[in-house]
Amino acid sequence: MPFGIGTTELVIILVIALLIFGPSRLAGIGSSLGKAIRDFRKSVKEEDNDEPAKTS
């Protein structure tokens, strides 16, 4: 797992987040985070396409 986080630790973190934010707000946060990641990847991909081809 990334950052040395095991399955048990990940489950504990998710349960604590669920208790703090509640299921409906947690779903909204997940949705917003997913949209932000998609937009970031899209902008990085577009930036790569905008660079002129390098010739040697």
C-alpha positions as CSV (number, residue, x, y, z in Angstrom):
1,M,0.0,0.0,0.0
2,P,1.2,3.6,-0.6
3,F,2.8,5.5,2.3
4,G,3.1,2.3,4.3
5,I,-0.6,2.3,5.2
6,G,-2.0,-1.3,5.6
7,T,-5.5,-2.5,5.1
8,T,-6.4,-2.3,8.8
9,E,-5.2,1.3,9.1
10,L,-7.1,2.3,5.9
11,V,-10.3,0.8,7.3
12,I,-9.9,2.6,10.6
13,I,-9.4,5.9,8.8
14,L,-12.5,5.4,6.7
15,V,-14.6,4.5,9.7
16,I,-13.4,7.7,11.6
17,A,-14.1,9.8,8.5
18,L,-17.6,8.3,8.2
19,L,-18.3,9.1,11.9
20,I,-17.0,12.6,11.6
21,F,-18.7,13.6,8.3
22,G,-21.6,11.2,7.9
23,P,-22.5,9.2,4.9
24,S,-24.1,11.9,2.7
25,R,-21.4,14.5,3.3
26,L,-18.7,11.8,2.8
27,A,-20.2,10.9,-0.6
28,G,-20.2,14.6,-1.6
29,I,-16.5,14.9,-0.6
30,G,-15.6,11.8,-2.5
31,S,-17.4,13.1,-5.6
32,S,-15.7,16.5,-5.4
33,L,-12.3,14.8,-4.9
34,G,-12.9,12.5,-7.9
35,K,-13.9,15.5,-10.1
36,A,-10.8,17.5,-9.0
37,I,-8.5,14.6,-9.8
38,R,-10.1,14.1,-13.3
39,D,-9.8,17.8,-14.0
40,F,-6.1,17.8,-12.9
41,R,-5.3,14.8,-15.1
42,K,-7.1,16.4,-18.0
43,S,-5.2,19.6,-17.7
44,V,-1.9,17.8,-17.4
45,K,-2.7,15.7,-20.5
46,E,-3.7,18.9,-22.4
47,E,-0.5,20.6,-21.4
48,D,1.6,17.7,-22.7
49,N,-0.2,17.9,-26.0
50,D,0.4,21.7,-26.3
51,E,4.2,21.3,-26.2
52,P,5.8,21.4,-29.6
53,A,7.5,18.3,-30.9
54,K,11.2,18.4,-30.2
55,T,13.4,17.5,-33.2
56,S,17.1,16.8,-33.0
